């Protein structure tokens, strides 16, 4: 990747249309939810929603196969989100199990099945916050964006790419907790503000303003380190 191309990646990530970055990188696109990976037709979305509703109702009745299907469908995106908070694969795997335990234990309290995804992510985010609050001494963490630069081809300047990648990681983790959460959910996981708002218990306007501030803070961080 050339220097100019790398700058373009940074600009896509923190610019007006940050989701272009996911389109540029197949690896990062893998972090988005299964239903958001491809532009599905409306009919297919309705089929998925109907199937998910059936799985939820069966899981409420203790159907283990239905629970396994839900786990297989959502475990990867949830793990990716949790890992970004913990910076530790083993801890993330443990917390993932806790998250699904809470999901299935409280499934009967879910009033509307169409809010299941946002409800599930809210549980995951709250579990991460609980874990971080329980850590007595906060240590600076750097979580690698796994795979973002795995397919850099040709005679790319890999040392420079690594420097930019590290700067990007640091910029993300320099954000205040709420800003980082919204940034990860929107620009990495691919959620819309209308989906993020109920997850975090805030308004759509707050989600949008926090994302804007997050991008500006990241740009400032990267500019100070001459990464862009």
ABEGO torsion letter per residue (X at the ends): XBAAAAAAAAAAAABABAAAAAAABAAAAAABBAAAABBBBAAAAAAAAAAAAAAAAAAAAGBAAAAAAAAAAAAAAAAAAAAAAAGBAAAAAAAAAAAAAAAAAAAAABABAAAAAAAAAAAAAAAAAAAAAABABBBBBBBBBBGAAAABBEABBAAAAAAAAAAAAAAAAABBAAAAAAAAAAAAAGBBAAAAAAAAGBBAAAAAAAAAAAAAAAAAAAAAAGAX
